[in-house]
Amino acid sequence: MSAIPDVLLVPVDGSDGAADAAGYAGALAARLNVPVRLLFAFPKDPVDMFGIPTDAPRPEEVEYFSPDAFARLRDKSAEKAFAAAREAITAHPASVEETVLAGSAADAIVAHANSQANAMIVIGSRGLSGVKELLLGSVSQRVLHHADCPVTVVR
């Protein structure tokens, strides 16, 4: 990697931590004159998201099992997360791209980052307590440990 990244990758999920990371990345991108690429990871299919329906599924268990309904849920969720991140970036004149990834968040983010030349990830911290983070882990922790590019965790 050169001293300056070619793109800042910012995973977003609509949380305050993601907005903080987007705002930080926007300011950094404006100074470095590089684009920000917002990343939204979503399960690849309904079974990954909800599991296999029970023997007698309730309507809400199968509502999103049609491909069209699942795609609408993905698109609606992505737009909400992207809108919150764009709002955090508006104070900075950075170029913003949006990409929806399929799969578990940490795996999809790392795979995307590792496929990019000269990228840097700017990710928010969920802020779990030490014990909860030890037991549950976090997306930011997994990304930090598995990405091949520089990672900045914004608190």
N, C-alpha and C positions, 0 to 999 in steps of 0.2 A: 504494500500500500504506500502511496505517496504521502507526503505530510498533510495534504488536504484531501478529504474524501470527495468523490464525484457526486454522491447522493447521500442524503440522510434518511434512513428508514425509521419510521415512527409507528410502532404498533399502537393501535387505538381500540378502545372498547366502550367508550362513552363515560368512563370514570373520571374523577377529578385528577387522579394520577396521570392518566393518559393526556388530559388537557394540559397539565403542567409540562409534560414531556413535549407536547406539540408546540407550546409557547416557547419553550427553551430552544427546540430545534428550529423554529421559525426565526428566532433572533440569530442563532448561529448560522443558519443557511443564508440569511441576508448579508451577514458579514463575510461569509466565505464565497458568496455568489454561486451557490449550488442549490439544486432543487430538494424539496422535502417530498418523500413518498410515504403517504399514510398507508398503513397495512391493517386490514381488518381480517382476522382469521375466524372462520365459521366451520362447524363440522361438515364433513363431506356429504353426509346423507342423514336422513331422519333417525336411523338406527344408531348412528354414532352420537346423535344428540340426545335422543330420548330412550334408547334401548329398545328391546323387542316388546311389542305390546303383549299384555297379559292374555289369558284364554278368553276372557270376556272384557275386551277393552272398552273404556268409556269414550264418548265422542271426542273429548279433549285430548285423549291419548293418540288418536289417529288423525286428528285434524290436519296436521302438517305432513302426513305420509304421502300425499300425492306430490309428484315432482313440481307442479306449478305452485302449490301452496307453500312448499318448502323453499322454493326460489323466491317467492314473495316475502317470506319471513326473513330470509338471508338478506335480500335487498333492503328491506325496511330497517333491519338491525344495522346494516352497514351504513346506510344513509344517516341514521341517528348518530352513530359513532363518528362518522366523517364530519358531520355538521358541527358537533361539539369541538372537534379538533380544529376545523377551519376557523371557528370563532376565536379560539385561543391564538391562532396564528395571524389574525387580521391586522394586528398592530405592526407586523413586519412584512416588508415587500419581498416575500419569498415565493418562488414558483412551487405550486402544490400539485402533486399527482395522487391518485387514489387507486389502490389495488386490493381486491378481495382475494384472500387465500383460502384454500380448502384443507381442512384437517385440524388436528389439535393445535392450539395457539402456539405453544413453544416450538413444536416440530415444524409447523408451517413457516413460522418467522425465521427460524434458523436455516431451513432449506432455501427459502427465498434469499436471505442475506448471503448464504454461501454460494449462490448462483450468480451474484452480482460482483463485478469487478470494482474494487476500490470504494466500498460502501462503509458506512458507519451507522450503527443502531443507536437511537436515543429512545429509551423506554422508561415508562413510569414505574414507580415502586408501589406495590399494593399496601405496604405498611403493616403487615402482620406482626404480631408480637413474636419475640424470639422463639417461644415454644411452639406456637401455631405454625410458624414458617418452617421450623425443624420437622414437624410432623407432616405438614401438607405440602411444603415446597411452594414455589411460586413460578409464574411464567418468567418474570424478570430474572430470577435466579437461574432457571434452566437455560434461558437465552444467553445470559452472561457466561455460563460455563461451557456452552456448546457452539457458539458462533465463532467463525474463523476471523471475523473482522472486529474492529474496536467497538465496544459497547459502553455507552454512558447511561447510568441509572439516575433518573431525576427523582428526588424526594420532595 
